[in-house]
Amino acid sequence: MEYGLQMYSLRDITGADLKGALKKVSEIGYKGVEFAGFFGHPAEEVKSWLAEYGLTVTGTHTPVQALESDLEGTIAYHKAIGCDTLILPGADLSCAQAIDKFVSQCAQWQPRLAAEGISLQYHNHHMEFLPNKSGQIPHEELVRRTGLKFEIDTYWAFVARRDPIEVITRLKDRISFIHLKDGNGGHTGYSLGQGAAPVKAVWEKAKELGYYMVVESEGCDPDGVSEVTRCFAYLTSLGE
């Protein structure tokens, strides 16, 4: 089975050496990468590194601000590196007005991206599953009011006291990717299999539903490479 890695997990080295980080990802055994910034590197350079190390770009975490300020440039970059999935890693959903604005923005961005073959998706943290200032559950609002697909971060759903298996099963028609992550039930991250989250059960359900699993580590213990190496070893221990 192939797995992807969210490059945020290697944030201790990506800013200074993105190419070296990609090389490490390939050496560990991950086949896909989900970018969290390009640190000023031209698209052609990033594409050449992906080819050199035999990696596939599964998606990017691209902030809302990038679409607000340069939608066309963002589209061009994604197309140049061969990326067909743009994932918003969060948004201001703190009140009804903020949600209205974001829903309206997505209604403009999604068809423009789709016309270029790019899927617009949303990645949750725990707050999307908790009431906002207006008493809304933001994630439920996005499910109901947008056509977004969702990259479910199963750990943050767990932190919000939601059953991640129920979430990824209920939203199965709107999911292509999930984040596989572990932690102590709060903001401290652990390697897969070493925390409190139901990682193995989530892995089994994701495998059954055919989701592509992307590892994201909140910890860098003692560094990002060590952390994601342990995560990959755990996944390998689960078999195919």
C-alpha positions, 0 to 999 in steps of 0.5 A: 500500500502506498502512503503520502506525507504532508510536508508540514511534518518536516517543517524543521527542514523544508524551509531551508532545504525543500529538495533534501526533504523530498529526498528523505521522504522518498528514502523512507518509503512514502510515495506521495507528498502533500505540500505546505508551501514552496518557499519561493521555489519555481514550479519547474524546479519542484516538478523536477525534484518530484521526478528525480525522487519518484514522488507524486504530488497528491495535493497542496495545503494552500491558504485562503489568502493565496486564492484571494490575492492570486487565484490565477497564479495559484492555478498556474503553479498547480498545473505546472507541478501536475497537482490536481488537488488544492486543499484549504488548510483552514478558514475563518469560520468563527461566526455566521458572517465569516461562514457566509463569506467563505461559502460565497468565496468557495462558490466562486473559486470551485468552478474556476478551479474545476475548469482547470481540472483542480479539485477544491477541498477543505482540511479540518482542525478540531474547531470546525466540529465545535459550536462557533460564536453563532452557535453553528457547527462549521463543518456541518455548514460546509457540508450542507452549503458548499460542494467542497470535498473534504480531507478529513483530519481524523485526529482533529475530529477525535480531539473534538470528541467526534468518532473519526470512523463515523465522520469518514463513513458518513462523508464517503462520497465527498472524501478522497484523502484523509490525514492519519495522525496520532496524539494525546487527545490534545495538541501534543502529537505522537508518532502513529500508534503511540497516542490515544487516537484510534489509528488502526481502526481508522486505517482499516476503515479508510482502506475499506473505503478506498481513501488515500492516506496521508500521514501528518505529524504534529510532533518533531521528536527529536526531528521531523525525519525521525518522527515520520520514519516511525510513522512509516514503520508503524504503517508497514507493520499493519501490512497491506 
